[in-house]
Amino acid sequence: MKKTSRPSAAKPAKKTARSSKANTDRKEYSIDEFARVGDSTVRNVRAYQDRGLLPPPERRGRSGIYTEAHLARLRLIGQLLNRGYTLGNIGELINAWEKGQDLRDLLGLERALTTPWAEELPAYFSMAELLKMFGKSATPEAIRKALELEVLQMEGLRLRAPRPQFIHAGVQLVQMGIPLTELLDIVRMLRGNVERVANELVQLIVKHVFAPYSKGDLPPAKEVPKLADSVWKLRPLADMAVETEVARAMDKAINQYLGDLLGHMFEHLHEKPSKK
């Protein structure tokens, strides 16, 4: 009853607010943006749609709009291709899923497996901006190391930073007096250790959760949401474990290397009056 009696002028306002919230909650892409973010090409996107591997975009007038659900599917296709599946194999797999499983569950599992771990948006810098930010530390050697580690990526005349938070943290450390090249050496060492831990952790999930389906058997419909849920739960648990261990290691290192230094400084202060 309230719906009928509500003034018509209020309706558009509510719709606008809802649309605004929807735009905030979910990302939308044009076909060019979609292909770039999904590490594909516009030609491949259209080919996947023609073969029925990728759902058609939502139509908005003459424009086609792609969503996170499309992006999850595109990334899954890319991963399966990298693992040696043909487009025909992928089509059969998706058809089997769509006929025997709830598509929402499939998309939920796709999204859990293919959504980037970090939601940070990339930033772009010119070489002049980086030189201004890092000063003399931005040597050719430092830039080369940053490109090798993909901390920076060349895109035309600009440099793309996939994780801009790291760039800003680096600026602060350089301002403290830490050479950028040595900081990047630590990043290289850290990445190797973190990748080993990540591999071991994911292998545990594969062994104890996904093992029954590792030979290509499709999980029962009721198991699909559980599998997706286990992947989503892994994310905060892994973050928490890493954060806890880093905090423990930093406490230990600070006490070991700075504790003695602080002690010597205090001793020196106490010695000063007796020397007068």
N, C-alpha and C positions, 0 to 999 in steps of 0.2 A: 504494500500500500504506500509505503514511504517513497518507493521508487517512482510511482506515478505522480505523487503530489510534489515531488522535488522540483523547484523552479528550473526551467530549461537553461537559464544562464549559468547555473552552478555546474551543469554537466560538463561543458568544455573545460572549465577550470580544473575539475577533478581529473578529467582525461589527460590534460596537460601535465598535471603533477604525476599521474601514473606513468605517462610516457617518459617523463624526465627520469623517474626512478628506474624504469626499465632500461633506459639508455645508460644509466650509471651502473646497473647491475650486470648487464651483458654487453660484450663488445660486438660490433658489427663492422663488416668489411666490404669494400667494393671488390670486384674480381681481381684487380691488380694488387690491391693490398692483401687479399686473401692468398693469392699465389705466392707473394713474397714472404708473408708470415709463415706460411705452411711449407716453405723451402721447396717450392715447385714452380711451374710456369703456367701462364694463362692457357697455353695450348694443352698442357697435360690436364688441367682442371676441366676443360671442355671435353677432352677425350674420356676422362673418368665419368663425367656426367652422361655422355652418349652411351657408355657401356653399362650404365646403371649402378656403378660403384659408388657414386657420390650423389646425394639427393640434390635436386635442382634448388637454386637460391630462392629466397622469398622475393616476390615481385613488389616493387614500390614504383608504380608508374612504369617508366621504361628501364628502370635500374633493377639489377639483381643484387640482393643483399645476402651476404654469407654470415653465419653466426659461429659461436664456439662449438656448436654441435657439428657443423660442417668441418670446422678446423680439426676437431678430434678425429673425424673420419679420414680426412686428407692425410693427417700425420700417421694414422694406422696403415693406410695404403702404402705410404712411403716406407714405413718400417718393414712391412711384409715384403715389399719389393727388394729392400736391402738384404732381407734374409733369404732371397732366392725364389720367392713365390712369383708365379706369372700372374698377369692380370686375369687370366681365365681361372686360376686357382683362387685368387682373391674373390672373384665374382661368385664362385661356387660356395666359398666359405660364408660370404655375406648373405647369399640366398638361403643357405641352410639356417643361418641365425634368424633371418627375418621370417622364415616359415615356421620354425619350431620354437622360437624364443620371443619374449617381449622386446620390441625394438628399444624401448626406453631403458631396459636393463643393459642391452648391448651398448647403447650410447654412453650409459653410465660407466661401464667397464672400459670402453674406449677412452673416455675422458680421464678416468683415473690413471690409465696407463700412459697416456700421451700428453696430458697437461704439463707444461713446464713447471719444474719444482719451485722456481722463484718467479713471482709475478712482476718483478721490476721491469719497467719500460726502458729501452735503450735511450742513450743520449748521443748527440753528435757534436763534435768539436772541430774547429779548424786547427791547423798546426800553430797558427799565431796564438790562439786561445790557450792551447796546451803549454806553449812556451811561457806565456804570461803566468799561468797557474803554477808551473813547476820550476820556472826560472832556469838556472844553469844546470839543474839536475836532468832536464829533458835533453840529454845528449843523444847523438845518433845511435849509440849502443843501447841506451835505455829504451828508445822508441823501437829498435829492432827486437829487443827482448819482449816488450809489451805486445808487439805484433805476433811474435812466435807463440806466446801464451794466449793469444786472442783476447787479452785484456782490452786491446784496441784492434779494430778491423778497418782496413781501407775501404772506403766507398766513394769512388770518384776523387774529388779534391778534399773530402772530409774524412774524419776518423770517427768510427762508430764505437761507442762503449756499451757493450751488452749489459754491464753491471755498473752504472754510473756511481753507485754508492762507494764502490771500491776506488774509483778515481778520486772522489772527494776525500775519502779516508787517506789515500796516498798523499794528497796535497798537504793534509795536516801533519802527517809523519815527516814529509820532506821539510816542512817549515820548522819542525823540531830539530832538524839537522841530520836526518837519516838519508843517506844517498839512495836515489831512486833505483839504481841498478842492483844494489844489495837487497832492497825491499822486494824487487821482482825475483831475485834468486830464492828468497824465502817462499814466495808464492809458488814457484816451480816445485820446491821441495814439499810444501804443504799439499799441493794438488796431487802429487804422487801418493802421499800417505792417505789422503781423504778418498781418493779413487779406490785404493785397495780396501779400505773399510766399507765403502759403498758397495763394491762388488761382493764382499763377503756377506753383507747384510741382505742384499737382494737375492743372493744364492740360497740363503736360509729360507726366505719366503718361497722361492721356487721349489725348494726341496720339500718343505713341510706343508705348503698351502696349494701350490699349483701343480705339484708332481703328477697327480692322476690325469692331468690333461696335457702333459708335455709332449705326448706322442700324437697330438692332433685330435684326440677325442674331445667332443664338445661336452662341456659341463651341463648337467641338468638345469632347467630354467630356474629352480629355486636356489641354486648355488651361485648364479651370476651376481646378484646383489651382494652376497657375502664376499665374493672375490674382490669386487670393486671396493667394498667397505674396508677390506684388509689392506688394500693399497693406500686408500686415503688415510687410514690410521697410522700407516708406516711413516707418513710425512712428519707430523708433529712429534712422534716418538723419536725418530731419527734426529730431528732438530734439537730436541731436549737432551738426548744422549750426547750429541756432539758439543752442545753448549756447556753441559755439565763437565765434560772431560776437559774442554778448553779452559774453563774457569779453574779447575783443579790444577792443570798444568801451569797456568799463568801465576796462580798463588805460589806454587812451588818455585818457579823460575824467579819471581820477584824476591821472594825470601832468600833464595840462594845467591843471586847476583847483586841485588840492591840492598839486602839486609846488612851484609858486611860493610858495604860502602857507607850506609847510613850510620852504622856503629862507629866507623873510623871518623866520620865527620863530627859526631858528638864527642868522641875522645879528644879530637883536636881542639874543640871549643873549651873543654875542661882544662886542657894543657896550657892554653894561652895565658890565664892569669898568673900561673906559677912561674912563667918565663920572665915576667916583668920585674 
